[in-house]
Amino acid sequence: MAASTDEMMKAQTAATVLAIGTANPPNCYYQADFPDFYFRATNSDHLTHLKHKFKRICEKSMIEKRYLQLTEDILKENPNIGAYEAPSLDVRHEIQVKGVAQLGKEAALKAMQEWGQPKSKITHLIVCCIAGVDMPGADYQLTKLLDLNSSVKRFMFYHLGCYAGGTVLRLAKDIAENNKGARVLIVCS
């Protein structure tokens, strides 16, 4: 009996993670020092009761260090970021949009190097971003930054939060198992 079109298009093996690349913003802060940095950078050292509460939150979080795009210089150049009820969304959005594309490129290049195959074999790009919406989106920016083939099929997810990674893995698995020869690059931020 002849195979159906669906059966012929399906991959013969289960989806597999072939490589992983990571990238972080350049500024690393140890969690124990973060409250001091944050309150100093936002000119809020005088709010000792809040600083004490924030220190307790940081201690209980079990996070050792955090990576931020923000620096004290950026905060000084854009004082509204640290000011209560001051408009700062546009500035924060601009910082985030630039950071996602650059970090995504860095992580993707590491993964592609580990994979060891030419980028021309990538058939799909899935990008998820927990914040900031930009058009054209980070998927388009990454296609250009990585010099991917214009035929790469792109998927972009915004504002999915912490569960975005699982969502894109499910989508990538479905694509890889139902499209023979598919090679899916995922970038999550």
Summary of the structure (lengths in Angstrom):
residues: 189
radius of gyration: 20.7
end to end distance: 46.6
largest distance: 78.9
contacts: 493
relative contact order: 0.16
helix: 49%
strand: 13%
